[in-house]
Structures are given as C-alpha cells and as structure tokens.
C-alpha cells in the first residue's frame, strides 16, 4: 500500500475516534509532508532507517520550537502505530528515536483580583451599552447590551466550570440545567462530564438567556435552522472557538491583563483557586475531566496554599 493510501485510512480512523477537525487537519498536514519527504528520497515509508529519521528530525527542528517538534512527532508516531495495528507496516520506526525533551512549564494562572478585573471590563461594556457611549451602542443599543450580557455569561461560565474553549463553543441549551447549576459537556475523547456553575455564573447565564440571547437569535438568517448553542454571535449563529478567543482577548486588553492570558488561563485559574480553597485533588481531577491524576497534579505546584501546607 502506498503512503497516501495509508494516510487516508489513518485519517478515517481519527474521524471514527471523533478527534476534533483541528487535530485531524494538523495530523494530515504533518504526515503528508513527512511522506512527501520520504518519497522524494526514494525511502520506503513502512520502514525508514534510523539515519533517515534523524535527518528528518534535524529538518523538523529548523526554525521550530521543541514543543512544535514534539507535536509533529506525536502525529507521526500515531500514524505509524495505526499502520502497525492495521498490518500496513511492521512497526513504529520512531519508537527507537530519542525525542526532544520539553522544558517543564507551570501553567499561567490569574490572581482572583485579575479575574475580577476581567469581569469589570464586561461591566464597563454593559454600562457603555446602557449609556449609548460606544459605537455599537449608538448604532444598536439592544445589540450592544446583548453582547455585553453574553460576554459576562461567557467569562463566568468558563471560570466557574473550568471549561476548555472547545467545550464552551459546543455548550448546548439542551445540556444546561440552570436550576441545578449544571452544564453537561463532552471533553477530550468524547468523555462526558458535568460542569458545576456557582451562583454568579447562574445569575449571569439567566440574565443572558432572558435578555441577551433572544436578541442575538433574532438576528439569524430566517431560512437557517435555529442555533441551539448557548453562546451566539451577532449574526445569531453559534459563537465558534475563534470568536470566543477574539472576545476574551478583547476583554483581556480592556482589563489591562498581560499578553499570554488565554481562555485556557481561566481553566488553569479555576483549578488553582479550587486547590487554594482546600478542594481535594481528586475532585479537581473530576471537574477538569482529566483521565490521569498526574495531569491534575501540576496545579499543586502552582497553588501557593498547597505549598505552604506541605
């Protein structure tokens, strides 16, 4: 079987595992470039030698960070492992090649005062909408208020439940139990879990669902199927991952928070603040949806309260 045929089968297997479209695109591009490189050198893709692989590793490392190289190697090893299981190749030739060691980095977290500053930036948008002092508010005050209500619900939900940005974008009305303060989400590997919402998040969502979302939904194309996503954009469609990043980055700048604060920073902050408050590590693992406790344990190195206790 040719390399491109094996790649097509590999990508179908990724789709069956329900990996995200972004992951599938990344794996496809990485493996296709690798197969082209081998073909240009007349190397059998099923059993490239260690010298060949080291040469390719050297090219991968040019102008890329160690993290980027490690991500590409993960895609190549996943491809070769699949081919070995499917009987398309004898094994994983990358298994015998040393991978670049990644520096250990602790996750960035926000202080509670910084989270409050982020929420204050949303409140400023709400005040501007009600006063008609922003450009959007002057054109359409109802739209400006709806967006501000949505943004507050967004930040409160992300922080209260420690959600990944993909989970926020996929949040569905049918999965939200506002009375019980629960949001059912599908995490990595299609694993389902319950995100718990505290009082501020429930109140922000109630205001948005009652006063903001109907306005956004009313701007949708009348011929399109009504969106069932919790968070809508100004066209009445689901607010996607890119839109979420742009909105949260705008709020970050308005709140005066440093570069590098991302939606995932809220998830890191959620975990660290829970540990600071005395939460059990196993509970935090369950709320984050981590398969391994070792993944959650990194937050014990970030939590000053835990370090002081130790």
C-alpha angles and dihedrals in degrees: 000000000000123000095247091052091050089049091054091052091047092052091050088054090053090051090051088053087054096236114172119272089243092056092047092050091049093049092046093052093044096048094041091054090048093050091048090051092052093045092051088058094044092243121155104245093210095063115016113174125246092251090055092048092049089052090051091047088054091054091047090055095056109108095347132108121244089249091055092048091049091052091053092047089052089056092049093048091048089052094049093045090053091049091050092050091047092050093245095118136016097247148305108310090187090064090081095048118090112239124219111268113240120225112244111247125185114226118258114247134186124235113240088251089057092052087051090051089053090053090046088057088057091048089053089055090050092050091047090051092051093045093045090232099131126077092245092047092053090052097040118357093184092055092047091052092046091053092048091050090048093049092051091050089048096054094042092050095046092050098038095051101028092233128179114240091248089054091051092051091049095046107130131201090234090058095052120094101182095177091058093036094238133137118187111214138177111230132184115328090018090284111161122219140159120252112207120221123206126212097275091051093046091050093047091049092047091053092046095047092047101041111010111037096052089057092050092044089052090062093060124114104273090220094054126089110264110260116246095193115117093226118053132187125229090273092059094250127117113289103240132211093269092050091049091052092049094049094047092045090053090051090047091056093045090050091051093240119156127264113272096045103130138168087269089058088068089055091050090047092050091055095044094047090050091054090046087055092054101262117160115254092233090055091052089048090054094047092049093046094234114165093206127046088216089069091055094045092075087077091063086066091052098045110090091196092057092048091050091050091051 
